[in-house]
Amino acid sequence: MNHDLKVYLRLLSYLKPFWGLMILVVVGFAINAATEVSVAKLLEKIITAIQDRDESFTSLFPFLVVLLIFFRGVGSFVGGYYTSVISRNLVFNIRQEVFAKLLKLPSQYYLDNTSGHITAKIMYNVEQLTAASTDSLRTLVQQGLIAMALLGYLLYSNWRLTLCILVFGPLIGLLIRKAAKRMRTLSMQVQDTMGDVNHVVQETVNGNLVVKSFGGQTYEQERFKLHSLENLRRGLKMVVVQQLNSPVVQLIMAMSLSIIIWIALRPEILRETTTGEFVAYITAAGMLSKPIKALTDINEKLQRGMAAAYSVFELLDLPEEKNTGTLTPALKGNIQFENAGLIYADGHEAIKNFNLNVKAGQTVALVGRSGAGKTSLVNLLVRFQELSSGRILLDQYDIQDIEITSLRTQIAMVNQQVVLFNRTVRENIAYGQLENATDEQVIAAAKAAYAHDFIMSLPQGYDTQLGAQGLNLSGGQRQRIAIARAILKDAPILILDEATSALDNESEYFIQQAFDAAMQDRTTIVIAHRLSTIENADLIVVMDKGMIVEQGTHAELIEKHGAYYQLHQRNFEEQ
């Protein structure tokens, strides 16, 4: 339980900046509570006035009622409005923090979690946090003050009778605790299923062409329905617990109230009580059940919010990418792998005992079957994956000692899957650290990447908005924009994961030219699929199962009649 307390206190720490508004909330609800008690007191006065035929008070009575309701409204508005201000700001702040965290998490996190679950966390779960923080605090303050005011009035009117009500307190407490446990479990499940629903939507949206062309609509609809139903079922279970909780508590309240009325109506007790006092007492006791019901309902909000808090804080506490490096050298582009090894979490050994020395300005082609570890090797260079053993040296600096942003700004990468953003062509080329590039630089990079001509034929040229993921461009065009981005970055090390197999001959020709332009005076590592790139490389490294099978220039390897020779023959026949 103390773990719960820790999480709750951590959640409340987010409310610290709003303590000034908190005071307004308390003041508002205090006025509200005072009016509730005044209702009972007013009843007592009017009954006494009617009995004593006191006309001055009876004529004043309607005016007092209006006044009372007015103040009650003002108190309720002030309290409610400022609670909402705090709660919206809280969501805003925590969302910013979660998003900032997502940008710092290692790539592995994105492999382990679907984007649907990640977005559910930032959209749905953070929203639920307010249930535990501001919503429940609001109810606690508002209804708590009312309950305290009424109880105070009852104790003041007749403390002996009031003690009878309080006997039932522990029983109510026990019930609430029982319900709380169940709510928490259900709430976590509701949030999980929300992630599943989200995931289906995103997959369908991103893969809409495949869904349509393979007639997957019914399957996706079913899948969506299945996950949504699961979400609905859990949600309804939660409602059952919540709805049962209140009537049971109210039943207990009613029992205690009826016992009190029974005792109070005994003539020996009634002796010194006036009719007005008696009616006011019973009214106040009856009014107690509303705040008590609200306070038992708080439980559902609290459990919902706590379940969300666990999931959000779990994300916020995940280890970030290791960035212990402090050096920010201007790299020339020498790369040395010394006994590098990479083992994935599932035990798969992607790179074993890998040794390679690349001199600045060299072009190295990595060839080998798919799954040979070529991409893993490249990921180690930009530290999307961390070495399990051995080390990598850049210009004799250990890669771990270089500050991670400094490292990545000096390596340009063109991946097989080109990622384009929903922005203009210019913003896509001059992305991130490049956004201050001049128009001339952007155009020069586009020309070098053989992209300028087709960009100019777009409706607004460089100001054309590329839709979601740039799907209105062909594969070759998207790839050339990615190359332009890499050329503009002008980094000493260039990594090309060239998937030219997917392109038509013309695109392939342009991209080949673009690659050649990009490779000038840079250390280039190419994951190569095509002969021309390979044949011109300074060094060819043939990989298999994470190890180097053989290395050398094209001519040397052909003479050897080894693995490369066979690959080459096979390629040659295909072409």
Buried (B, 14 or more C-beta within 10 A) or exposed (E): EEEBEEBBEEBEEBBEEBEEBBEBBBBBBBBBBBBBBBBBBBBBBBBBBBEEEBEEBEEBEEEBEEEBEEBBEBBBEBBBBBBBBBBEBBBEBBBEBBEEBBEEBBBBBEEEBBBBBBBBBBEBBBBBBBBBBBBBBBBBBBBBBBBEBBBBBBBEBBEEBBEBBEEBEEEBEEBBEEBBEBBBBBBBBBBBBBBBBBBBBBBBEBEBEEBEEEEBEEEBEEBBEEBBEBBBBBBEBBEEBBEEBBEBBBEBBEEBBEBBBEEBEEEEBEEEBEEBBBBBBBBBBBBBBBBBBBBBBBBBBBBBBBBBBBBBBEBEEEEEBEBEBEEEBEBBBBBBBBEBBBBEEEEEBBBBBBEBEBBBBBBBBBBBEEBBBBBBBBBBBBBBBBBBBBEBBBBEBEBBBBBBEBBBBBBBBBBBEBEBEEEBBBBBBBBEEBEEBEEEBBBBBBBBBBBBEBBEEBEEBBEBBBEEBBEEBBBBBBBBBBBBBBBBBBBBBBBBBBBBEEBEEEBBBBBBBBBBBBBEEBBBBBBBBBBEBBBBBBBBBBBBBBBBBBBBBBEEBBEEEBBBBEBBEEBEEEE
